[in-house]
């Protein structure tokens, strides 16, 4: 059996894609690492992994990347990993719709565009072709303030289920990664980025410190190192019969259990976790005072 070829999206240094590339190479795969900026993939380039430019929201960039991979592999691809992602955390009442649309473009629509573009290469594979979609345990959990990101991951999760059904008869396996807390640069907080800060008029202003702590993972004691997460994921997806859903990352097993519990109970627990008690009365008072003005 020849070496399997795998392409991973979103492989900038410090991210989950970069860790996956290194773990896959250690398993003997021929890896194609991709990112918007090739210069930001120094970690994978240093170990001999081939780096290609790919902007997942650009049809032209996707088309060019497909042509490059096809030329390099003789027209086939064995594994496609849709990993590129974008964070956007904000309460529903404060969401910037343009930011949310951009989040869906990367976290949902790019999975469709990339899969469609590489499908001809995957269907030509004779080595049990597979697509791996990196979603999140957040797709199942009503974590306060995470609405834009969580909604996109929930959409990506349902999309993955649909793809698993539709691609089965083509011999293409679909594996979804329900990723828990993992240390990654995606959560880096830029205090100068106003799109990631609560507006002064927010009814949640009294919880600003909590929001920024929870959303940007300043408290990362439960987050798993990216290389450890990647090694566990690769161990599962390279099995002879990989599971349709892989739960890995900090507290992933807790999220799996929580998803099976009664909705009313989990809603209540997440309200407590987010320390939302008292906000409603406080916000209502602010609104009444504003209306008087």
N, C-alpha and C positions, 0 to 999 in steps of 0.2 A: 504494500500500500504506500502510495507517495505521500509526501508531507502535505498536510492540510493547510490551506490558505485562509486566513481570517482578516477581516477589515474591522477596525474599531473606530467609531466616531468620538470626537471630544477628548483628545489625548494630550491636552496641554499639561505642562509640568504641574505637579501637585494635585492633580485630579484623579478621579476613579478610572478614567479611560487609560491613563498612563500606567497605573498599577495593573490593570487587566492585561495590557500589552506585555508587560514584563513577565507576568505569571503565565501567559499563553506561550511566550517564547520559551520559558523554562520547561514547558510541556512538549516542546518540539514543533510548535506551529510556525508556519511562515506568516509573519505578522505585518500588516500594513496599518500604520498609525496615521490618523488624520486629525487635522485641526484647522481652524481658520488661518492661523499664523504658524507656518512651519518652524519659524525661529523659536517658538515657545515649546518645542518638543525635544529639548536637549537631553532629558533623562533617557528617553527611549532611543534617540539617535546615537547616544554614547555606547549603547550595547549592540549596535548594528541593525536595529529595526528600521525598515524602510518607512520614511515619512512622506506623506502626500498632503497637499493643500485641499481642504474641503470645507466650504462654508455651507452648512446643512440647510440654510434657508435660501440658498441661491441655486436656481435651476441650472444656470450655466456652469457653476462650480461643480455641481453634482454630475452633470454630463461629462465634463472634462475628467473628473476623477474616475468615473466608470470606464472611460476609454483607456485611461492609464492602467488601471488594474487589469482590464481585459487583455491589453497588450502584454503585460508582465506575466500573466498566468495562462495565456493561451485561450482566454475566453471563459474562464470558470472562476467561481468563488465558493468555498465550502462553508464558511461561517461569516455571518454579518452581525456585528454587535452595535445596535442603536443605543449609544450611551450619552451623546451630547445633550447637555441640559442647561437650563437657565433658572435661577432662583428669583422668586418675587413674593415677598411676604408682606401682607398688609390686611387689616380688618376689612370686611366687605364694605362697610360704610365709608372707607377711605381709599378704596382701590382706584388707582389711575388706570382707566380702561386701555390706554395705549400700551402701558407696561404689561397689563394682563394679556393683551393680544400678542405682544412680542414673546411672552412666556409660552403661550400656546403654539406659536409658530415654531419655536425650538423644541419644546417638550412633546408636542403631539404631531403637528403637521409635517415636521421634518422626518418623523418615523415613517409616515406614509410615502413621502417623496423619495427617501433613500431606499426603502424596500422596493417600491415600484421600479426604480432605476436599476437596482442590482438583481432584480428577480431573474432576468435572462441568464445571468452568470450563475446564480444559485441553482436554477433548474437543470443546468448542464452538468452540475457536479455529480460524480459517481460515488461520493464518500459521505453519504448521509448528511445532506446540507441542513443547515440550521440557522435560524434567526434568534438572536438574544436581545430582548428589549429591557432596558434598565428603567424600571418604574420606581416605586417607593412604598414603604409601609404607610406613608402619609396618604396614599390613595384610599386608605380605609379608615383613617382616624380623623375625627372632627377637632383637630388641634386649633385652639383659638389663635387668630391673627395670621394663620398660614394659608388663607383661602385661595389666593391666586395660584400659588405653587401646588397646593393639594388638589385643587380642581383639575389642573393640567395633568397631574400624575394619575388621577382617577380616570380621566379620559384616555390616557395612554394605556392604563391597565385594561380597560374594556376593549380598546383597539387591539391589544395583544390577544385577548380571548377570541376576538373575531378573526384575527389572522391565523390563530391556531386551528380554527375550524376550517377556514377557507383554503389554507395552504396544505392541509394534510394530504389530500389526494395527489398533490404534486411531489410528494415525498419530502417535503420541507418541514422540519421540526421547529416549533416555536417555544421558546423558553422565556418566561418572564422573571425578572429579578425583583423581588420585593425587598428592596434595600433598606436596612435600618440605619442607625446613626453611624456614620463613617467620617473620619477626619479628612477634610477636603478643603481646597481653597475656594470652592463655590460659595462658602458661607462667609468669606472675608467681608468685614463691615467697613465701608468707606464713610466716615462721618460727614464728608462733604457732598455725598450723593443724596440730594433732597428727595429723589423718587423713592428712597428706601427709609424715609423718616416719617413719623406721624405728623400730619399738618397741625399747626397750633390750634385749629378749631375742632380737632378730633374729640369725640366724646370719650375716647380712651386715653386722653392726654395724661391722666393720673397714673396710667400703667405704662408709660413710655419706657421706663427703665426695664420693667419686666419684659416688654415686647422685644426690645433690642437684645436682651440677654437670651431669651428663648429662641428667637428667630435666627439669630446669627451664631448660635451655639457657643457663646462665650463660656458657658458651663458645659464642657465636653467630656465629663468624666465617664459617660456611657458610650462615647464614640469609639469605634474600633479603628485601629490603624489601617490605612488603605491597603497596604501590602498583605496584611492578614486577611482582610475581607476578600481581596482578589484571589488569593490562594484557595480559600474555601469555595468561592464561586467557580473557579476553573476546575476544581476537583469534581464538583457536581455536574457541570455542563459537559465535561469530557467523558462521562460515564457512557457505557454502551447504550443505556436507555435513560437519558437524563430526565429528571422530573419536570413537569410542565411549569411549576412555580418553584423558585429557589428563594428561601428566606434566609438572608445573611446580613450581618451588621449588628451593631449594638442595639439591644432590646427588641430585635426582630421577632423573637419568639413571644415576647409579651404582646406585641402588636397582633400577632397571629391569634393568640388567645382572646384578646380584646375584641377582635372582629367577629368572634363567635358568640359573644355575650349579648344580652338584651340591650337594645338601642337606648332605652331610657336610662339604664344603669350607667352605660359608658358615657352618655352625654353629661350626666351629673358628675361623674368622676373627672371628666376633662374640664368642666367648669371650675371645679375645685383646684385642679392642677394649674389652671390659668389665673387663679386668684381673681375671678370676676365678680365675687360677691360684693355687693354694694355699688357696683359701677352703674347699674340701671337707675337707681335713685339719684345718684350724683349727676349722671348725664341728663336725666329728665329735668333736674333743677336748672342746669346750665341752659337747656333749650328754652325753658320757660322764661328765664332772665333775658335771653337773647331776643325772644319774641316781644318782650315788653319794650325793648329798645327800638 
